[in-house]
């Protein structure tokens, strides 16, 4: 099964995220990553969901999401034609290895966001594989804690989520 990214344009209203996440939960779909944020138009928010499944599963998920009244548009982002990014904060023991850790951060283009006497906190953005690789090389130094955001993604090129067909049932409560 492959990872798929769904980009969901919704009306920016209270409870929308709960309704979208609830749809996944009610149907037993597992979410690998979920992020939400307002778009350039404050009337809309964009929810990015990463899920694993075959094409039939993803098509079913898309159809179920499209039934939600607050949903304006749903895109299945093509894996090889999308920009996908996440962010991680990684706190590692520094001590006498501080210079080595800083060199590794430079190699991974991570930013140093905090340095104390015994710890360094790094910020790294990119694909999951990049963040996981940095965590792996820093593990021997002593990871103190890590946190990762969900993924955000956009299709490459001129296509946008705003180019969608109007739904006949938009104003109807279909649940």
Secondary structure, DSSP 8 states (H G I E B T S, - for coil): -EEEEEEEEEE--TTHHHHHHHHHHHTT---SEEEEEE-SSTTEEEEEEEEEE-HHHHHHHHHHHHTSTTEEEEEEE-GGGEEEEEEEEEEEE-GGGHHHHHHHHHHTT-EEEEE-SSEEEEEEEE-HHHHHHHHHHHHHHHEEEEEE---EEEESSS--TT-----TTTTS---
